[in-house]
Amino acid sequence: MSVESALYSILTYFVASKTIDFLLYGIEEYHAVIIVSNCHEIIKSSIVNGLGRSVTIYKGQGGVSDAERDILYVVVTRLEIGEVKNAVKLIDKNAFIIVHNLSDVEGGLIKKNEFH
């Protein structure tokens, strides 16, 4: 087997994988973003007003410090992850950000065109 054949095989498997993802999850693939920051109020306002997304606030407690803190939870499309991360980093470069895929989202989601 030549290197060229191997590369075409890899490309074929990649395209097939993305096609299956598209068929299963559709064009709008949703992700949850969890943000822990001391600047949670400013970040929340930036996401709600700037990006047009709703934010859920969880009450949490630091594992080391025992300090009570607010944890922001926002659901966005795959294409909006970068926007959220950039908005957060502009406000707090030390914010703790977790992003994970969601397999199913129903109700309560504010679409950008409905918010403004």
Residue pairs with C-beta under 8 A, 6 or more apart in sequence:
21 29
25 103
28 77
28 78
29 77
29 78
29 101
30 75
30 76
30 77
30 78
30 101
30 102
30 105
30 109
31 75
31 76
31 77
31 78
31 81
31 99
31 100
31 101
31 102
32 73
32 74
32 75
32 99
32 100
32 102
33 72
33 73
33 74
33 75
33 76
33 81
33 84
33 85
33 97
33 98
33 99
34 71
34 72
34 73
34 97
34 98
34 99
35 43
35 71
35 72
35 73
35 74
35 84
35 88
35 95
35 96
35 97
35 98
36 60
36 69
36 71
36 72
36 95
36 96
36 97
37 43
37 72
37 88
37 91
37 92
37 94
37 95
37 96
38 69
38 92
39 91
39 92
39 95
40 57
40 69
40 70
40 71
40 72
41 70
42 91
43 72
43 87
43 88
43 91
43 92
43 95
44 55
44 57
44 72
46 87
46 88
46 90
46 91
47 53
47 55
47 72
47 74
47 84
47 87
48 54
48 55
50 87
51 76
51 80
51 83
51 84
51 87
51 112
52 110
52 112
52 115
52 116
53 74
53 75
53 76
53 80
53 84
53 110
53 112
53 115
54 74
54 108
54 109
54 110
55 72
55 73
55 74
56 72
56 73
56 74
57 70
57 71
57 72
57 73
58 70
58 71
58 72
58 73
59 68
59 69
59 70
59 71
60 68
60 69
60 70
60 71
61 67
61 68
61 69
62 68
62 69
74 84
75 102
75 105
75 109
76 83
76 84
81 99
85 97
85 99
88 95
88 97
89 95
